Amino acid sequence: MASSKRWIAPVAIIVILVAIGAFWFIGQQNSIIRLEENIDGSWSEVENQLQRRSDLIPNLVATVRGFAEQEEQIFTEIANARARLAGAGSVGETAESYDELQGALSRLLVVVENYPQLQSNENFIRLQDELAGTENRIAVARQRYNSTVQEFNTRIRLFPTRIVANRLGLDEREYFEISEAAREVPTVDFGDG
């Protein structure tokens, strides 16, 4: 009887340690899942804002086309870039398509400089203001997304959470970064000739 009581304490300690380890693992797993959900929610907001901008672009193009029908190449570039953005499957493809569309829109706004009547058109001004507001919302959503990705990536790389992340098969998530070319300020030269 005395020998059976000697085993109770070590078994109880082992059970307690296993329970503590299990609760720790579950807590870490839940924390990582929460971070993943934050990333998905933030990415959804980026997509919402990109869709809002995509919805505004045909109206902007139609307004400009009414004044500048001979600028068909830029309209085609915008349509193609918009289609690639809509069909992007990953964060990287989205970022690349976003940069392409930004470039096409920048070229459109340079074209607009040649049409003073268009610049004073009330519909164009309203669309341009909505587009600028949407670009600001995209920047905020992208920053929020990248912050949540940074938090997640840091968390799953730190020990001991890395053990849980590896057991769950989690990898680092991709940032939504703009290309180096998109960071450069475009040069607009209206020259004298």
Residue pairs with C-beta under 8 A, 6 or more apart in sequence:
25 164
28 160
28 161
28 164
29 164
29 168
31 155
31 161
32 152
32 155
32 156
32 161
32 164
32 165
32 168
32 170
35 148
35 151
35 152
35 155
36 152
36 170
38 148
38 151
38 152
39 145
39 148
39 149
39 152
39 173
42 141
42 144
42 145
42 147
42 148
42 149
43 91
43 145
43 176
45 141
45 144
45 145
46 94
46 138
46 141
46 142
46 145
46 176
47 94
48 141
49 134
49 137
49 138
49 141
50 85
50 94
50 98
50 138
52 134
52 137
53 131
53 134
53 135
53 138
54 82
54 85
54 86
56 127
56 130
56 131
56 134
57 78
57 82
57 101
57 105
57 131
59 127
60 108
60 124
60 127
60 128
60 131
61 75
61 78
61 79
61 108
63 118
63 121
63 123
63 124
63 127
64 71
64 75
64 108
64 111
64 112
64 115
64 118
64 124
65 71
65 75
67 115
67 117
67 118
67 121
68 111
68 112
68 114
68 115
68 118
71 108
71 111
74 104
74 107
74 108
74 111
77 104
77 107
78 101
78 104
78 105
78 108
81 97
81 100
81 101
81 103
81 104
82 101
84 97
84 100
84 101
85 94
85 97
85 98
85 100
85 101
87 97
88 94
88 96
88 97
90 174
91 173
91 174
91 175
91 176
92 174
94 176
95 176
95 177
95 178
95 179
96 179
98 178
99 178
99 179
99 181
99 182
102 178
102 182
103 181
103 182
105 131
106 186
110 186
110 188
112 118
112 119
112 124
113 119
113 188
113 190
118 124
119 125
142 176
145 176
146 175
146 176
146 177
149 173
149 174
149 175
149 176
150 175
152 172
152 173
153 172
153 173
155 161
155 165
156 162
156 165
156 170
156 172
157 165
157 172
